Amino acid sequence: QVQLVESGGGLVQPGGSLSLSCATSQGVLPLYDMGWYRQAPGEQRELVASITKRGIRKYLESVKGRATISRDVAKDTVYLQMHSLRPEDTAVYFCNGAQTIWPWGQGTQVTVSS
Protein backbone atom coordinates (compact mmCIF):
# COMPACT_ATOMS: atom_id res chain seq x y z
CA GLN A 1 0.00 0.00 0.00
CA VAL A 2 1.48 3.33 -1.06
CA GLN A 3 1.45 5.96 1.65
CA LEU A 4 1.15 9.65 0.80
CA VAL A 5 1.62 12.32 3.46
CA GLU A 6 1.22 15.95 2.49
CA SER A 7 2.44 18.91 4.53
CA GLY A 8 3.33 22.56 4.28
CA GLY A 9 -0.01 24.27 3.88
CA GLY A 10 -1.28 27.19 5.87
CA LEU A 11 -2.70 30.68 5.72
CA VAL A 12 -0.99 32.91 3.19
CA GLN A 13 -1.71 36.45 2.12
CA PRO A 14 -2.49 37.15 -1.54
CA GLY A 15 0.75 37.50 -3.41
CA GLY A 16 2.55 35.26 -0.96
CA SER A 17 4.28 31.96 -1.50
CA LEU A 18 4.45 28.51 0.01
CA SER A 19 6.10 25.17 -0.42
CA LEU A 20 4.25 21.90 -0.08
CA SER A 21 5.84 18.51 0.49
CA CYS A 22 4.55 15.02 -0.11
CA ALA A 23 6.31 12.08 1.48
CA THR A 24 5.76 8.88 -0.46
CA SER A 25 6.51 5.25 0.17
CA GLN A 26 10.01 4.15 -0.66
CA GLY A 27 10.54 3.17 -4.27
CA VAL A 28 7.51 4.95 -5.72
CA LEU A 29 9.16 7.92 -7.38
CA PRO A 30 11.47 6.00 -9.75
CA LEU A 31 8.52 4.02 -11.07
CA TYR A 32 5.59 6.43 -11.28
CA ASP A 33 4.67 9.81 -12.64
CA MET A 34 3.41 11.99 -9.81
CA GLY A 35 0.97 14.84 -9.46
CA TRP A 36 -0.27 17.52 -7.13
CA TYR A 37 -4.02 17.95 -7.00
CA ARG A 38 -6.31 20.36 -5.22
CA GLN A 39 -9.93 20.45 -4.22
CA ALA A 40 -11.73 23.64 -3.30
CA PRO A 41 -15.00 23.56 -1.33
CA GLY A 42 -17.84 22.45 -3.56
CA GLU A 43 -15.49 21.80 -6.46
CA GLN A 44 -14.08 18.69 -8.06
CA ARG A 45 -10.51 17.70 -7.45
CA GLU A 46 -8.21 18.95 -10.19
CA LEU A 47 -4.68 18.14 -11.25
CA VAL A 48 -2.49 21.18 -10.62
CA ALA A 49 0.90 19.90 -11.70
CA SER A 50 2.55 16.66 -12.71
CA ILE A 51 6.06 15.37 -13.14
CA THR A 52 7.02 12.24 -15.05
CA LYS A 53 9.66 9.71 -14.08
CA ARG A 54 11.94 11.51 -16.52
CA GLY A 55 11.24 14.91 -14.99
CA ILE A 56 8.87 16.33 -17.60
CA ARG A 57 6.54 18.80 -15.95
CA LYS A 58 3.04 19.95 -16.81
CA TYR A 59 0.87 22.55 -15.14
CA LEU A 60 -2.72 23.60 -14.93
CA GLU A 61 -3.10 26.71 -17.03
CA SER A 62 -4.13 28.87 -14.08
CA VAL A 63 -0.91 28.13 -12.17
CA LYS A 64 1.57 28.26 -15.04
CA GLY A 65 4.42 30.59 -14.19
CA ARG A 66 3.46 30.51 -10.50
CA ALA A 67 4.06 26.88 -9.60
CA THR A 68 6.99 24.50 -9.73
CA ILE A 69 6.74 20.77 -9.14
CA SER A 70 9.87 18.86 -8.25
CA ARG A 71 10.91 15.64 -6.63
CA ASP A 72 13.76 14.22 -4.62
CA VAL A 73 13.99 10.50 -5.27
CA ALA A 74 16.51 9.97 -2.49
CA LYS A 75 14.08 11.51 -0.01
CA ASP A 76 10.96 9.90 -1.52
CA THR A 77 9.42 13.36 -1.61
CA VAL A 78 7.52 15.43 -4.15
CA TYR A 79 7.33 19.19 -3.78
CA LEU A 80 5.09 21.94 -5.03
CA GLN A 81 6.26 25.51 -4.75
CA MET A 82 3.85 28.30 -5.51
CA HIS A 83 4.21 32.06 -5.53
CA SER A 84 1.97 35.01 -6.36
CA LEU A 85 -0.81 33.15 -4.63
CA ARG A 86 -4.41 34.18 -5.26
CA PRO A 87 -7.57 33.63 -3.23
CA GLU A 88 -8.71 31.17 -5.89
CA ASP A 89 -5.74 28.95 -5.01
CA THR A 90 -7.45 28.21 -1.71
CA ALA A 91 -8.04 24.47 -1.52
CA VAL A 92 -6.91 21.26 0.08
CA TYR A 93 -3.83 20.08 -1.80
CA PHE A 94 -3.08 16.41 -2.31
CA CYS A 95 -0.41 14.42 -4.06
CA ASN A 96 -0.93 11.13 -5.85
CA GLY A 97 0.14 9.33 -8.95
CA ALA A 98 -0.45 11.21 -12.17
CA GLN A 99 -2.04 8.14 -13.80
CA THR A 100 -2.03 5.47 -11.11
CA ILE A 101 -4.17 6.60 -8.19
CA TRP A 102 -3.60 5.23 -4.72
CA PRO A 103 -5.72 5.87 -1.62
CA TRP A 104 -5.72 9.60 -0.97
CA GLY A 105 -3.84 11.09 1.93
CA GLN A 106 -5.21 13.74 4.28
CA GLY A 107 -4.05 16.57 2.10
CA THR A 108 -2.85 19.93 3.34
CA GLN A 109 -5.04 23.01 3.53
CA VAL A 110 -3.91 26.14 1.73
CA THR A 111 -5.86 29.30 2.44
CA VAL A 112 -5.05 32.48 0.59
CA SER A 113 -6.64 35.41 2.31
CA SER A 114 -5.85 38.81 3.72
C-alpha positions as CSV (number, residue, x, y, z in Angstrom):
1,Q,0.0,0.0,0.0
2,V,1.5,3.3,-1.1
3,Q,1.4,6.0,1.6
4,L,1.2,9.7,0.8
5,V,1.6,12.3,3.5
6,E,1.2,16.0,2.5
7,S,2.4,18.9,4.5
8,G,3.3,22.6,4.3
9,G,0.0,24.3,3.9
10,G,-1.3,27.2,5.9
11,L,-2.7,30.7,5.7
12,V,-1.0,32.9,3.2
13,Q,-1.7,36.5,2.1
14,P,-2.5,37.1,-1.5
15,G,0.8,37.5,-3.4
16,G,2.6,35.3,-1.0
17,S,4.3,32.0,-1.5
18,L,4.5,28.5,0.0
19,S,6.1,25.2,-0.4
20,L,4.3,21.9,-0.1
21,S,5.8,18.5,0.5
22,C,4.6,15.0,-0.1
23,A,6.3,12.1,1.5
24,T,5.8,8.9,-0.5
25,S,6.5,5.3,0.2
26,Q,10.0,4.1,-0.7
27,G,10.5,3.2,-4.3
28,V,7.5,4.9,-5.7
29,L,9.2,7.9,-7.4
30,P,11.5,6.0,-9.7
31,L,8.5,4.0,-11.1
32,Y,5.6,6.4,-11.3
33,D,4.7,9.8,-12.6
34,M,3.4,12.0,-9.8
35,G,1.0,14.8,-9.5
36,W,-0.3,17.5,-7.1
37,Y,-4.0,18.0,-7.0
38,R,-6.3,20.4,-5.2
39,Q,-9.9,20.5,-4.2
40,A,-11.7,23.6,-3.3
41,P,-15.0,23.6,-1.3
42,G,-17.8,22.5,-3.6
43,E,-15.5,21.8,-6.5
44,Q,-14.1,18.7,-8.1
45,R,-10.5,17.7,-7.4
46,E,-8.2,18.9,-10.2
47,L,-4.7,18.1,-11.2
48,V,-2.5,21.2,-10.6
49,A,0.9,19.9,-11.7
50,S,2.6,16.7,-12.7
51,I,6.1,15.4,-13.1
52,T,7.0,12.2,-15.0
53,K,9.7,9.7,-14.1
54,R,11.9,11.5,-16.5
55,G,11.2,14.9,-15.0
56,I,8.9,16.3,-17.6
57,R,6.5,18.8,-15.9
58,K,3.0,19.9,-16.8
59,Y,0.9,22.5,-15.1
60,L,-2.7,23.6,-14.9
61,E,-3.1,26.7,-17.0
62,S,-4.1,28.9,-14.1
63,V,-0.9,28.1,-12.2
64,K,1.6,28.3,-15.0
65,G,4.4,30.6,-14.2
66,R,3.5,30.5,-10.5
67,A,4.1,26.9,-9.6
68,T,7.0,24.5,-9.7
69,I,6.7,20.8,-9.1
70,S,9.9,18.9,-8.3
71,R,10.9,15.6,-6.6
72,D,13.8,14.2,-4.6
73,V,14.0,10.5,-5.3
74,A,16.5,10.0,-2.5
75,K,14.1,11.5,0.0
76,D,11.0,9.9,-1.5
77,T,9.4,13.4,-1.6
78,V,7.5,15.4,-4.1
79,Y,7.3,19.2,-3.8
80,L,5.1,21.9,-5.0
81,Q,6.3,25.5,-4.7
82,M,3.9,28.3,-5.5
83,H,4.2,32.1,-5.5
84,S,2.0,35.0,-6.4
85,L,-0.8,33.1,-4.6
86,R,-4.4,34.2,-5.3
87,P,-7.6,33.6,-3.2
88,E,-8.7,31.2,-5.9
89,D,-5.7,29.0,-5.0
90,T,-7.5,28.2,-1.7
91,A,-8.0,24.5,-1.5
92,V,-6.9,21.3,0.1
93,Y,-3.8,20.1,-1.8
94,F,-3.1,16.4,-2.3
95,C,-0.4,14.4,-4.1
96,N,-0.9,11.1,-5.8
97,G,0.1,9.3,-9.0
98,A,-0.5,11.2,-12.2
99,Q,-2.0,8.1,-13.8
100,T,-2.0,5.5,-11.1
101,I,-4.2,6.6,-8.2
102,W,-3.6,5.2,-4.7
103,P,-5.7,5.9,-1.6
104,W,-5.7,9.6,-1.0
105,G,-3.8,11.1,1.9
106,Q,-5.2,13.7,4.3
107,G,-4.0,16.6,2.1
108,T,-2.8,19.9,3.3
109,Q,-5.0,23.0,3.5
110,V,-3.9,26.1,1.7
111,T,-5.9,29.3,2.4
112,V,-5.0,32.5,0.6
113,S,-6.6,35.4,2.3
114,S,-5.9,38.8,3.7
